[in-house]
């Protein structure tokens, strides 16, 4: 579909930016009513004899089919998406999906997330493409549901063989954050072992041991607890 658009000079930069961001094949589609579009061929001209200056854009739009996988298969595990989308970033395919798993499926997914690391495996997007694609797990978040059900927000990245991207925002507070996480896990393990040892030797009663373990469980911070993370020893350093 071809369109001809006319805009005044003060809107030219904004329109140009939007059209460039939606450029095929890997741009961010323009959202229309019931459809999405990528920009194919695009040119513009302007007239100097008009005040304000008027720009005429000739745009070729390509309708984008909304992709929705019926299942995403990873190492024999079929994950059924609650939400699904695909994006391209500099030629790299990124698949994002939300899925609910429990029981053996939940255990299998956790095993894959823990053991695969940055390894690449064959992934099939049923309903999108039956051809396996080599992908790795990216950021994978989860939320506890009822019983043993977990809702996962998973990212799969097809960037095998490409050079590593600069860390960018991922480098913020690193390596300090990584070291803090390591120490937190080690401290939690040491506390759990200490309570078990003291309980087995009769120094702590069952009730006291249970209460200590309960206090050590992660929980949603209260406003007062959150305030502690706003503490600084040099408040003048944050004044601007």
Phi, psi and omega in degrees: 000136180247139180233152171238122184240141175238129179225152176284161186304326183287347178256356186300312184297318181296315180295317180300319180296317180296317181293321178294322180293335182261014183294136176291153004263351190244018182282178176271113187301145171286135183265120175247185181281105180080008181203160175235152187222141169254153182267123176269243178293139183212129176215160177212159176219171179211161179245131181276343184277358177261142177231115001288166181299139180246131178255136177248120181254135172247117190234133172258122181254139178243120181293136182259125177286130179285116182274134178215111179283139175283333176199151175243117185259124179231116177052043177083355179263122181263113180260124181266116184287138165275322173226149184207141173202156176234138178226152172247133177232107182053044177084358180260129179279131175239120177256128177239135178211150173248130182216148177255129179224155178205174176059221182297324178298318179297317179295320180294318179296316178299321179297317179296316182296325182280320189269330185286323183058236179264014181289149179262138179225166177284131179235132178245126177260091182299132182091348176247307178204134178273356180276123179299144180235134180286121184218163175232161175283138171258227179287129182231110180258158177213158180223134180288131176253206180283140180063231180260014179283135174235138173262123182250139170250103190251145173239134176237134188237131179255073182236026182298134178085355179267152179296149179297138177285152173303148183297324179054232182296335180296341182274354181297130179063021175251146006273007184302318182296318178298317178294323178296318178297318178300314181294322179298315179295317180297319180295318179297319178294320180294319179296318180297317179294319180298315180297318180298318181294315180295325179289318181294333179270004176080007180283326176248137175285166178302318182295316180293317179300318180295321181292323178294316179296321180295321180293334182274352181289141175300143180209163177294128184291142173281162177305322180292320178293321179297326181299331181297332180279359174260006182281141175219153178266354180222076185294335180293339180290344183255007181272130178222000000 
